Amino acid sequence: MTKIGIILGSTRPGRNGEAVAKWVYDVAAKRTDAEFELVDLLDYNLPHLDEAIPPSMGQYSQPHTIEWAKKIDSFDGFIFVTPEYNHSTSGALKNAIDFLFKEWNNKAAGFVGYGSVGGARAVEHLRLIAGELMLADVRAQVLLSLATDFENYSKFLPSERQEQALSLVLDQTVTWSKALETVRNAA
């Protein structure tokens, strides 16, 4: 069965991302075409990148890196749930991504952003990063506005339109994850 990790890309206290990631998981869990798992960066306590050897060499030395690598390697694709901070993704998510290389390769990535303009700029930055990591990013995306998809900028209230957009992201991510299985097996 295809396995998709839903990565919660914020570690900030009081983060809106927790409600968004749970919503993504709840919608995804109703599907039968893949297995989904919520991966919270808070559970991995990754320090600022502390590996001496570049991740592309695959020679991890730190126990937290080895644990993170095993988790990410277990997935066939990902849905990244990202806030937008200063026109980009969170430092915590970028750091977590930067710890690894081959574990991301030849897998699919979908994106759910949230912020003042729906997290669009964070998603665009993640698309550039995905290319370098040989992650195939899908076209569909969910962009959640703090002004219209949250009450008082904090209580998450997604519309039916956003659930339809999420379904399309999930469709594309699962399809591409399955299609890339041949590439992963050949590598």
Sequence and secondary structure as in RCSB ss.txt:
>XXXX:A:sequence
MTKIGIILGSTRPGRNGEAVAKWVYDVAAKRTDAEFELVDLLDYNLPHLDEAIPPSMGQYSQPHTIEWAKKIDSF
DGFIFVTPEYNHSTSGALKNAIDFLFKEWNNKAAGFVGYGSVGGARAVEHLRLIAGELMLADVRAQVLLSLATDF
ENYSKFLPSERQEQALSLVLDQTVTWSKALETVRNAA
>XXXX:A:secstr
  EEEEEE    TT SHHHHHHHHHHHHHT SSSEEEEEEGGGT   S   SS GGG    SHHHHHHHHHHHT 
SEEEEEEE BTTB  HHHHHHHHT STTTTTEEEEEEEEETTTTHHHHHHHHHHHHHTTEEEEEEEEEEETTTSE
ETTTEE   HHHHHHHHHHHHHHHHHHHHTHHHHHH 
